[in-house]
Amino acid sequence: MTVLHSICVFCGSRPGRNPAHARNARSLGKAIAEKGWRLVYGAGDVGLMGEVARAAQEAGARTMGVIPTHLMAREVGKRDLTQLVITEDMHERKKVMFMNSDAVVVLPGGAGSLDEFFEVLTWRQIGLHRKPIFLLNADGYWSPLIQLLKHVVDQGFAEANSLSFFRAFDTTEELLTALSAALDQPAAS
């Protein structure tokens, strides 16, 4: 029996200034479909969210979008998904996305993507899950964040092992190789 893995992708509702980020989002979406995985994401049809979703759909992936009511217009809630879940608030959105995924991938984004990353990182730190968390650090986008987290550890506000709760990759290909390997491990909780 084939297990359908679901990949939660947190990313920007804007495209950003670097066109490589949109290319990487499309590449990830296409790869999710090619591997037979399901995309779980924020249901927007704008920015990197729209790029990853459209690429996944075009390549035949199942898609689950989760969006709070108040963002339907702002993020142009995508209604042609396999499954669309409309939540009351942002916290419920993150929880539904996370609970319906086997792994988390964080592409470039802003405050919302940081919030999503820190929430799943915190849940991992306090032992609520063991799902893999991956950052796509293309062109060093997340390097300042990684340095900040090292600083937090150096200053004694987190254990050194907290840096092992996520992995960063410079290319989509490296990330996908690690993601495939992680999903081949026994099921994460």
N, C-alpha and C positions, 0 to 999 in steps of 0.2 A: 504494500500500500504506500503510495507516495504522500508525503506530508507536505502540505502547502505552508510554506513559511511566509510570514508577514513582516515586512520591513517598514518600521516607522521612520519617516523622513521629516525632520524639523529643518526649516529653511526660511529664507526671507520672502516676504510678500512684495518685495521690490527686486529688480534685476541687479542692482548694484552698478558700479562703474566699470568693472572688469568683465568684458564679454566672455572670458574663460569660465566664469561661474555659471553662466547660462548653458554653455556647452557641456560642462560637467554635470549639471542637473539633468540635461537631456540624455547624456550618456548613462547616468545612473538609472533613470526611468526606463530606458530601453533595456538595460542589463537586467533589471528586476523582472521584466516581462520574459526575456530570453531564458532566465533561470527558472521560470515557472512560479515565481514568488508573487505575493500580493503587495501592492503599495498601500500603506496607511499614511495619510498626510492631512494637512490642515484644510483641505477642500477648496482652497482658493484657486482662481484661474488667472492670477496675476503673479508677476515676479518669478522667482525661482520655483515657487510652488506650482505655478501654471506650467512652467517648462518641464518639471519632472513628471507631472501628471499627464500632460499631453503626450509626451514621449512614451510613457508606460502604456497608455491607452492605445496609441498608434501601433505599438508592438504587441498588443493583445493581452496585457496584464489585467488582472482583476484589481479594482481600485476601491479603497474605502476612504472617504473624506469625512472629516469631523470639524465642524465649525460652529461657533456660538452665534446665536440669533443676531446679535448686534454687529457682527462682521459680515453678514451675508452680502450686503451692498458694497461695503468698502473693499472686501477681498474678492468680490465677484464670485460668490459661491457657485462652484461647478456642479451642475445638476445632472450631468450625463455619466456619473460614476456608477460603478457596480453597486455601491452602497453609499448613501449619504446620511450622516447622523448630525442633527442640529441640536446643540447643547444650550443650556441656559447661560453658561459663563466659561471663562478661559480655563479655570481649574478643572472643570468637568471635561473640557476638550482634551486637555493634556492627559487626564486619567483614562479616558476612553481610548485615545490613540495608543497610549502605553499598554493598556490591558489587552489590546487587540494586536499586539506585535510580539515578535520573537527577538528582535534586535532593533537598535536605534542608530540612525545615521544622521549626523548634523552637518548640513551644508552651510555656507556663509549666510548670514542673516544679521538682524539687528537685535534690539532689546527683547523682542518676543522669542527669538531663537535662543538667546542667552538664558532667558527665563526657563525655557523648555529644557535646555541642557542642564542647567543647575538643578532643576527639580529631579530629573532622572538620576543625576549624579548623587544628589543628596539621598534619594531613596536607596541607591546602591550602598552608599556610605553607611547608612544605618541598618543595612541588612534586609531591606524589603524586597530585593530582587537580585538576580545574578545575570541579567540579560546583558549581552555585549553592547557597548556604546562606542561609536566610531565618529571621529571628526574628519571631514575632508578639509585638509589644510593646504589646499592648492594655492600656489603663489604666496604661501605663508600667512593666509588670512587669519588663522586662529593662533599663530605664534605668540602674539601678545597675551592672549588668554592662557595659553599653556605656561608662559613665563609667570603670569600672575598666580596661577595655581601652585607652581613651584615655590613662589615667594610665600604663599600662605603656609605651605608645609615648612619651609625654612624658618618662618616666624613662629612655628609651634601651634598654629590654629587648625591643623589637620595632620593626620598620621601620614607617613611617607607612602604607605600602601594605597592611599586614595588616588595617587597618580597612576596606579595600575588599573583603576576602574574604568578607564577609557583609553582608546588608542587613536592616534592621529596618523593620517596618511597624506602624502603629497599628491598622489594621483588616484583617480577613480579606479584604475586597474588594480593598484595595490590594495585599496580598500575592499574591492570586490573579492579578491583572493582571500583576504583575512576574514571577511564576512562569510564566505562560503565555508571556510574551515571552521569558524565558530558555530555555524548552524549545523555542521556535521557532528558536533559534540552532543552529549545527552541534553535533553530539553532543559532550558533555563526556566526559572520561576519568576 
